Amino acid sequence: MSIERFCIKFFTRPGPGLDEAVFIDIFHEWIRLKKLGGILLDVVDYRHVPKGPGVMLITHEINFAMDHADGRFGLLAQRKLGQGRSHGERLLELLRATVALGAQLESHPRIQGKLSFEAGVFEYISNDRLAAPNDDATFVALQPDLAAAAALIYPNRGVSIRRVQNDPRARLTAVVDAGTLTITELLETVGAVA
């Protein structure tokens, strides 16, 4: 499988009192302090869009969004550029970046205790309907890459991979589920994956 443009989404459990405007300040702080690797460009506020991308951190390589699509809040990472030569390498690269950013968010003093990630589950969303149409053949071709990535980041866990949308007009979406896991636990595993 060779998909260049795709997204990963880890769902969150926002706690009471979380004002999503705080992400604007945090992302601006990260740009100012060069807190993340890569080239950090801008922060965009789409909170006014129902079931939209919320607050976004735009980088040269990846767009990160505190996303509300499908009515589920989470950290969505959209890959634009990357170093991996194969789809599997690009997938692992995006997983590493997303988990690292999620861990930094969860532990940030301004929102610590108000946000936690369901790190044992993530959505994979193809952002290329031409190269990866939402059909059975593409899902079957994609499964080996998802299974290989899951085996590396969720070692010694039973993992299920299922297709979410069967509507051919929708983007191909798969859910990788390894059960309950914290973002800190996943960060340790992902950091150890070479």
Secondary structure, 3 states (H helix, E strand, C coil): CCCCCEEEEEEEEECCCCCCCHHHHHHHHHHHHCCCCCCEEEEEEECCCCCCCEEEEEECCEEEEEECHHHCCEEEEEECCCCCCCHHHHHHHHHHHHHHHHHHHHHCCCCCCCEEEEEEEEEEEECCCCCCCCCHHHHHHHHHHHHHHHHHHCCCCCCEEEECCCCCCCCCEEEEECCCCCHHHHHHHHHHCC
